[in-house]
Amino acid sequence: LGTEYVYDDVLDIIEAYNYNIDQTTRNLSGFVQNDWDITQNLNFLSGFRIDQHNLVDKAIISPRLSLLYKLAKETQFRLGWGTGFRAPQAFDTDLHIAFAGGGISRISLSDNLTHERSNSYTASVNYDKATEHLIAGFTLEGFYTHLRDAFYLFPLGEDQFGERFEKRNGSGATVKGITLETRANFDYQLQIEAGLTVQSSKFDEAVENIEGLEAKREFLRTPNNYGYATFTYTPTKKLSASANIVYTGPMELVHFGGEGTGQDVDEYTRSPSFTELSIRLGYNFEFKNIETGMELFGGVKNLTNAYQDDFDIGKNRDSNYVYGPSAPRTVFLGLRFKSL
């Protein structure tokens, strides 16, 4: 059990853009959790949290329940349920000022904004098998979350400074999907991990994202498919090699038009998928009589150069029109000292 108090004060003023956020939030909470081994193979985890937020009229109780069943040594089954909330306040993303069409875009909070609630369910099976030279396994998990009064940004149109958006409550939203993760280790020399998620993220009712364009149920900037794979090879204590693959599926985006940017009209667009491959090599040096080692390493991030190729240009560009990997192909070299 425990208690927590969080105080946050934000003052962000840009007079030239008629931009002013003066926000103070206080949240006092207490939580209780109980971990109960019902039998040797069955575990029940339960608890709840009470939050009193100064921007919410009443205290919010958030319970959570989790059940774990162990079948023999290799298999585990889990079921979980829990709730949560987000207060009707400005978050970091709301403080972000973007440029579009020669002006700026600003986010304000609706006078009627209320807190968002979540109701989440998870179910998973975990299997791991060990032999003399191999450890291998997988985890299959399904998840379902329903958001009540889900936040979204409603376009208010333009003023003399640029685009305006207002954070409002929608009717609700649902995020659901399946994740599969696999893993294997061969003689503690070669380790492989991989995972893939297929999901759906939609509002219960379509919301307007750009004034004049059709409303959409789909979450923006949210791919329905994404995954990863990691390979690590350590043939000796001194030499190591690794490769990492990250896959990001297509996603829906909004693109504001502006004169001289290469984009003339406001529209929805769909990003391509990206597959990043990164590699790393490392060699360890050990020094006699001192408990310090040194690693010399180097490699290439995003070897495939999977990178956005249609950035806006010019002073009227849409600075929010950015997606995909954060950096193009990058070569790196480093030296690290570590205690042994």
C-alpha positions as CSV (number, residue, x, y, z in Angstrom):
1,L,0.0,0.0,0.0
2,G,1.1,3.6,-0.5
3,T,0.2,7.2,-1.2
4,E,1.3,9.7,-3.7
5,Y,1.0,13.5,-4.2
6,V,1.8,15.1,-7.6
7,Y,1.9,18.9,-8.0
8,D,2.4,20.4,-11.5
9,D,2.5,24.0,-12.5
10,V,2.7,25.1,-16.1
11,L,3.0,28.7,-17.4
12,D,3.5,29.0,-21.1
13,I,2.9,32.4,-22.8
14,I,3.7,33.6,-26.3
15,E,2.1,37.0,-26.6
16,A,2.9,37.4,-30.3
17,Y,0.7,34.4,-31.1
18,N,-2.0,35.1,-28.5
19,Y,-1.0,31.9,-26.8
20,N,-1.4,31.4,-23.0
21,I,-1.5,28.3,-20.9
22,D,-1.6,28.8,-17.1
23,Q,-2.3,25.5,-15.5
24,T,-1.9,24.1,-12.0
25,T,-2.8,20.5,-11.3
26,R,-2.8,18.6,-7.9
27,N,-3.4,14.9,-7.6
28,L,-3.6,13.1,-4.2
29,S,-3.8,9.3,-4.5
30,G,-3.7,6.2,-2.4
31,F,-3.4,2.6,-3.5
32,V,-3.6,-0.9,-2.1
33,Q,-2.5,-4.2,-3.7
34,N,-2.7,-7.8,-2.5
35,D,-0.7,-10.7,-4.0
36,W,-2.3,-14.0,-3.0
37,D,-0.9,-17.5,-3.9
38,I,-4.1,-19.5,-3.7
39,T,-2.3,-22.7,-4.6
40,Q,1.1,-23.5,-5.9
41,N,-0.1,-23.1,-9.4
42,L,-2.7,-20.3,-9.0
43,N,-2.0,-16.7,-8.1
44,F,-4.5,-13.8,-7.7
45,L,-3.4,-10.2,-7.7
46,S,-5.9,-7.5,-6.8
47,G,-5.9,-3.9,-5.9
48,F,-7.3,-0.5,-6.4
49,R,-6.2,3.1,-6.5
50,I,-8.1,6.3,-5.4
51,D,-7.3,9.6,-7.1
52,Q,-8.5,13.0,-6.1
53,H,-7.6,15.4,-8.9
54,N,-8.3,19.1,-8.6
55,L,-9.7,19.2,-12.2
56,V,-12.1,16.4,-11.5
57,D,-15.2,16.9,-9.4
58,K,-15.2,13.5,-7.6
59,A,-12.6,11.1,-6.4
60,I,-11.9,8.3,-9.0
61,I,-11.5,4.7,-8.0
62,S,-9.5,2.5,-10.4
63,P,-9.6,-1.3,-9.5
64,R,-7.4,-4.0,-11.1
65,L,-7.5,-7.8,-11.0
66,S,-5.1,-10.3,-12.4
67,L,-5.2,-14.2,-12.4
68,L,-2.2,-16.4,-13.1
69,Y,-2.4,-20.1,-13.7
70,K,0.8,-22.3,-14.1
71,L,0.3,-25.4,-16.1
72,A,3.3,-27.7,-15.4
73,K,6.7,-25.9,-15.7
74,E,6.4,-24.6,-19.2
75,T,3.0,-22.9,-19.6
76,Q,1.4,-19.9,-17.9
77,F,-2.1,-18.4,-18.5
78,R,-3.0,-14.9,-17.5
79,L,-6.2,-12.9,-17.3
80,G,-6.3,-9.3,-16.4
81,W,-8.8,-6.4,-16.0
82,G,-8.3,-2.8,-14.9
83,T,-9.5,0.8,-15.2
84,G,-7.8,4.1,-15.5
85,F,-8.3,7.8,-16.3
86,R,-6.8,10.9,-17.8
87,A,-7.6,14.3,-16.3
88,P,-9.1,17.1,-18.4
89,Q,-5.8,19.0,-18.5
90,A,-3.2,20.1,-21.0
91,F,-0.5,17.5,-21.6
92,D,2.9,17.8,-23.2
93,T,1.6,17.3,-26.7
94,D,-0.9,20.1,-26.2
95,L,1.9,22.5,-25.5
96,H,3.5,21.8,-28.9
97,I,3.2,24.6,-31.4
98,A,3.4,23.5,-35.0
99,F,3.7,25.6,-38.2
100,A,1.3,25.2,-41.1
101,G,0.3,27.4,-44.0
102,G,2.4,30.3,-42.9
103,G,0.8,30.4,-39.4
104,I,0.9,28.3,-36.3
105,S,-1.5,25.7,-34.9
106,R,-2.6,26.0,-31.3
107,I,-4.5,23.7,-29.0
108,S,-7.0,24.9,-26.3
109,L,-9.2,22.9,-23.9
110,S,-13.0,22.9,-24.2
111,D,-14.8,24.5,-21.3
112,N,-16.9,21.3,-21.0
113,L,-13.9,18.9,-21.1
114,T,-14.2,16.1,-18.6
115,H,-11.9,13.2,-17.7
116,E,-11.4,10.2,-20.0
117,R,-11.9,6.7,-18.5
118,S,-10.4,3.4,-19.7
119,N,-11.6,-0.1,-19.2
120,S,-9.0,-2.7,-20.2
121,Y,-9.0,-6.5,-20.6
122,T,-6.0,-8.8,-21.3
123,A,-5.5,-12.5,-21.8
124,S,-2.3,-14.3,-22.6
125,V,-0.5,-17.6,-22.7
126,N,3.2,-17.9,-22.1
127,Y,5.2,-21.1,-23.1
128,D,9.0,-21.7,-22.5
129,K,10.8,-25.0,-23.0
130,A,14.4,-25.6,-22.0
131,T,16.7,-28.3,-23.2
132,E,20.5,-28.8,-22.7
133,H,21.4,-26.5,-25.6
134,L,18.2,-24.6,-26.3
135,I,15.7,-22.4,-24.5
136,A,12.7,-21.4,-26.7
137,G,9.2,-20.0,-26.1
138,F,6.4,-17.7,-27.1
139,T,3.8,-15.4,-25.6
140,L,0.5,-14.8,-27.3
141,E,-1.6,-11.9,-25.9
142,G,-4.9,-10.4,-26.7
143,F,-5.9,-7.0,-25.5
144,Y,-9.1,-4.9,-25.5
145,T,-9.5,-1.3,-24.2
146,H,-12.6,0.8,-24.3
147,L,-12.2,4.6,-23.7
148,R,-15.2,6.5,-22.5
149,D,-15.3,10.2,-23.3
150,A,-12.1,9.8,-25.4
151,F,-10.1,13.0,-26.1
152,Y,-9.8,14.2,-29.6
153,L,-8.9,17.5,-31.3
154,F,-11.7,19.4,-33.0
155,P,-10.7,21.9,-35.7
156,L,-12.0,25.4,-35.0
157,G,-10.7,26.9,-38.2
158,E,-8.2,29.7,-38.7
159,D,-7.7,33.1,-37.1
160,Q,-5.0,35.8,-37.8
161,F,-2.4,33.6,-36.2
162,G,-3.1,30.2,-37.9
163,E,-5.0,27.0,-37.2
164,R,-6.9,26.4,-34.0
165,F,-7.9,23.1,-32.4
166,E,-9.9,22.4,-29.3
167,K,-9.6,19.3,-27.2
168,R,-13.0,17.8,-26.7
169,N,-14.6,14.5,-25.5
170,G,-15.8,12.1,-28.1
171,S,-18.4,9.4,-27.5
172,G,-15.7,6.8,-26.9
173,A,-13.1,4.7,-28.6
174,T,-11.9,1.1,-28.8
175,V,-8.3,-0.2,-29.1
176,K,-8.0,-4.0,-29.5
177,G,-5.6,-6.4,-31.0
178,I,-3.2,-9.4,-30.7
179,T,0.5,-9.6,-30.0
180,L,2.7,-12.6,-30.7
181,E,6.3,-12.7,-29.3
182,T,8.8,-15.5,-29.8
183,R,12.3,-16.0,-28.3
184,A,15.1,-18.6,-28.5
185,N,18.6,-18.9,-27.0
186,F,21.1,-21.4,-28.4
187,D,23.9,-22.3,-26.0
188,Y,24.0,-18.7,-24.7
189,Q,25.7,-17.7,-27.9
190,L,22.8,-16.9,-30.3
191,Q,19.7,-15.2,-29.0
192,I,16.7,-14.4,-31.1
193,E,13.6,-12.3,-30.1
194,A,10.7,-11.3,-32.4
195,G,7.3,-9.8,-32.0
196,L,4.3,-8.7,-34.1
197,T,1.2,-6.7,-33.1
198,V,-2.0,-6.5,-35.2
199,Q,-4.4,-4.0,-33.8
200,S,-7.4,-1.7,-34.5
201,S,-7.8,1.8,-33.0
202,K,-11.1,3.5,-33.7
203,F,-13.5,6.0,-32.2
204,D,-17.0,4.8,-31.7
205,E,-18.2,7.7,-33.8
206,A,-16.3,9.5,-36.6
207,V,-14.6,12.7,-35.5
208,E,-13.6,15.7,-37.6
209,N,-9.8,16.2,-38.0
210,I,-9.6,18.9,-40.7
211,E,-12.3,21.5,-41.4
212,G,-14.1,20.7,-44.6
213,L,-12.9,17.1,-44.9
214,E,-14.8,13.9,-44.0
215,A,-14.8,12.7,-40.4
216,K,-13.0,9.5,-39.7
217,R,-13.2,6.8,-37.0
218,E,-9.5,5.7,-37.3
219,F,-6.9,7.1,-34.9
220,L,-4.4,9.2,-36.8
221,R,-0.6,8.5,-36.6
222,T,-1.4,5.0,-35.3
223,P,-0.3,1.9,-37.4
224,N,-2.5,-1.2,-37.3
225,N,0.6,-3.4,-37.7
226,Y,4.1,-3.2,-36.2
227,G,6.8,-5.5,-35.1
228,Y,10.4,-6.1,-34.3
229,A,13.2,-8.7,-34.4
230,T,16.5,-8.8,-32.5
231,F,19.5,-11.1,-33.2
232,T,22.4,-11.2,-30.8
233,Y,25.5,-13.3,-31.3
234,T,28.3,-13.6,-28.7
235,P,30.7,-16.4,-29.8
236,T,33.3,-15.3,-27.2
237,K,33.3,-13.1,-24.1
238,K,35.2,-10.4,-26.1
239,L,33.2,-10.4,-29.4
240,S,29.6,-9.5,-29.9
241,A,27.4,-8.8,-32.9
242,S,23.7,-7.8,-33.0
243,A,21.1,-6.9,-35.6
244,N,17.8,-5.2,-35.0
245,I,14.8,-5.0,-37.3
246,V,11.8,-2.7,-36.6
247,Y,8.7,-2.8,-38.8
248,T,6.1,0.1,-38.8
249,G,3.0,-0.4,-40.8
250,P,1.1,2.3,-42.8
251,M,-0.9,4.9,-40.8
252,E,-3.4,7.6,-41.6
253,L,-2.2,11.2,-41.4
254,V,-3.5,14.8,-42.0
255,H,-1.6,17.1,-44.3
256,F,-2.2,20.8,-44.4
257,G,-1.6,22.6,-47.6
258,G,0.4,25.8,-48.0
259,E,1.7,28.0,-50.8
260,G,5.1,27.0,-52.1
261,T,5.3,23.9,-50.0
262,G,4.6,21.3,-52.6
263,Q,1.2,20.6,-51.0
264,D,-1.6,22.8,-52.3
265,V,-4.7,21.5,-50.4
266,D,-5.6,20.0,-47.0
267,E,-6.1,16.3,-47.3
268,Y,-5.8,12.9,-45.6
269,T,-2.8,10.8,-46.7
270,R,-1.5,7.3,-45.9
271,S,2.1,6.7,-45.1
272,P,4.0,3.8,-46.6
273,S,5.3,1.0,-44.3
274,F,8.9,1.1,-43.1
275,T,11.4,-1.7,-42.2
276,E,14.5,-0.5,-40.4
277,L,17.6,-2.7,-40.1
278,S,20.4,-1.7,-37.7
279,I,23.6,-3.6,-37.0
280,R,26.3,-3.4,-34.3
281,L,29.7,-5.0,-33.6
282,G,31.5,-4.8,-30.3
283,Y,34.9,-6.0,-29.0
284,N,35.8,-6.0,-25.3
285,F,39.3,-5.3,-23.9
286,E,40.3,-6.4,-20.4
287,F,43.2,-4.8,-18.5
288,K,45.2,-6.8,-16.0
289,N,45.4,-5.8,-12.4
290,I,42.4,-3.3,-12.7
291,E,38.7,-4.0,-12.5
292,T,37.9,-2.0,-15.6
293,G,37.1,-3.1,-19.1
294,M,36.7,-1.3,-22.4
295,E,34.4,-1.9,-25.3
296,L,35.0,-0.6,-28.8
297,F,31.8,-0.7,-30.8
298,G,30.4,0.6,-34.1
299,G,27.7,0.0,-36.6
300,V,25.0,1.4,-38.7
301,K,21.5,2.5,-37.7
302,N,18.7,2.3,-40.3
303,L,21.0,0.5,-42.8
304,T,18.0,0.3,-45.2
305,N,17.6,4.1,-45.0
306,A,13.9,3.6,-44.5
307,Y,13.0,7.3,-44.1
308,Q,10.3,9.8,-45.1
309,D,10.9,11.3,-48.5
310,D,8.1,13.8,-48.9
311,F,8.8,16.5,-46.3
312,D,7.2,19.9,-46.9
313,I,9.4,22.7,-47.9
314,G,9.3,26.5,-47.5
315,K,8.1,28.9,-44.9
316,N,4.5,27.7,-45.2
317,R,5.3,24.0,-44.6
318,D,3.2,21.8,-42.3
319,S,5.8,21.0,-39.5
320,N,3.5,18.3,-38.1
321,Y,3.7,16.3,-41.3
322,V,6.4,14.0,-40.0
323,Y,6.2,10.2,-39.8
324,G,8.3,7.1,-39.9
325,P,11.8,6.5,-38.4
326,S,13.3,9.4,-36.6
327,A,16.6,9.4,-38.5
328,P,18.0,8.2,-41.8
329,R,21.0,5.9,-42.3
330,T,23.5,6.7,-39.5
331,V,27.0,5.4,-39.0
332,F,28.2,5.4,-35.3
333,L,31.4,4.5,-33.5
334,G,31.9,4.5,-29.7
335,L,34.1,3.6,-26.8
336,R,32.8,2.6,-23.4
337,F,34.5,1.9,-20.1
338,K,32.8,-0.5,-17.6
339,S,33.6,-2.1,-14.3
340,L,34.1,-5.9,-14.4
